Amino acid sequence: MAVALAAASAVFALTGPATASLKTQLDRALAAPGISSSNTGAIVFDLSGSSFVYSRNTGLPLKPASNEKLPVSVTALMDLGPTFKIPTDVLGEGALQPNGVWQGRLVLKGYGDPALTSLKLRRLARAVVDAGIRRVTGAIVGDETYFDKVRVGPGWKPSFYKEECPPLSALIVDRGHVGRAISSSPALAAALKFKKKLQALGVAVPGRAKLGKADPGAVQIGRVRSPYVSTLVQRLNRQSDNFYAEMLLKKLGAERRGSGTTAAGIQVVRNELRDRGVTMTGLVLADGSGLSSYDRLTARAVAELLISAFSDSTIGTAFVSSLPLAGVNGTLKDRMTRPPAYRNVRAKTGTTDVASALSGYVRTRYVFAILMNGSPIPWWNARTAQDRFAQVLAAQ
């Protein structure tokens, strides 16, 4: 894949601009009130001809908004695998007595499943009952130590906490919701919910719920797993889910570098981009969601990543299908609802108050990336321009 990208880069350097008609159409499509051409990066690669056919400020580092999720998605699919499932365990510390009493404590240990629900906790509680346990003498412990305890990403506005993303934790159930509120201690909230699930199934639990860490010798009593990573990535991209992006980023750090931190996850992502031959100049990866004010991508890097992922037999199908389909689902459900782009464009959106982006595929013909910045960005005008751009490509 790196060789293919290098060849494509050579073509990009040697060929002239696109045919005047296509270039003119794309230039006109991007023109919109309040959108600065000098703060817009755009690029188009023709997969059928293996050549770049349009470019504007392709190496300009720009805030990517949720296009930041694209590197995380590709890396999660590649490094964890499309069929990988994230576990959550209930562990026992102590011993089961003949009368059904567990002499000791139970530990609910999380490994970073963003899709963990109360229904899954009930299954874990059922596993405890099936093991013959009718009473627990010790505490119910929530173990979130697989990740660090930093609840937000670097460079986030304070208002993003809980409003744009639940608190990050290796053990979090129902996205941290407790009633109508979101808990600031998601692992403790999970332990409390698990205790209630046990009690609802007739297990006596006089001890309290608390935070802690499982002993190395704890025995597994039950395990549930997340949906496939491919399904998590689909949710991440179609709904532009900030929480899933940040959780998968920390999961990458924990799995590949032994550290469940954002910084460790970023290093895994950067290594994946380098392995794919993506041009790293100007790139600043700070978080997984694109909420960070520090994030910077270039249109060229995004396009190179998309080209590489498309041609990858291991993850290509899962990645491309994870992107919203124009006029049909996700964040493109209400965009490009008419032909020729309708149902022919799959792309990742991105919107903050200072950035707007759209990058993806037009059928199997074109790869495109558009990054727009402003202070603030007139998001409606930006989306209109991006949709026009995709419509032009879909008409070719």
HUWO-V837307 format. One record per helix or strand. SS is the DSSP state (2 for helix, 1 for strand). FROM is the first residue (numbers start at 0). TO is the last residue. If there is no record, write none. Layout:
SS_FROM_TO + SS_FROM_TO
This chain:
2_1_13 + 2_19_29 + 2_36_38 + 1_39_45 + 1_50_55 + 1_61_61 + 2_64_79 + 1_86_95 + 1_100_109 + 2_117_129 + 1_134_135 + 1_139_142 + 2_159_162 + 1_164_164 + 2_173_175 + 1_176_177 + 1_180_181 + 2_185_199 + 1_203_204 + 1_208_210 + 1_218_224 + 2_228_237 + 2_241_256 + 2_261_274 + 1_283_283 + 1_295_296 + 2_298_309 + 2_315_321 + 1_323_324 + 2_329_331 + 1_344_350 + 1_354_361 + 1_365_372 + 2_378_393
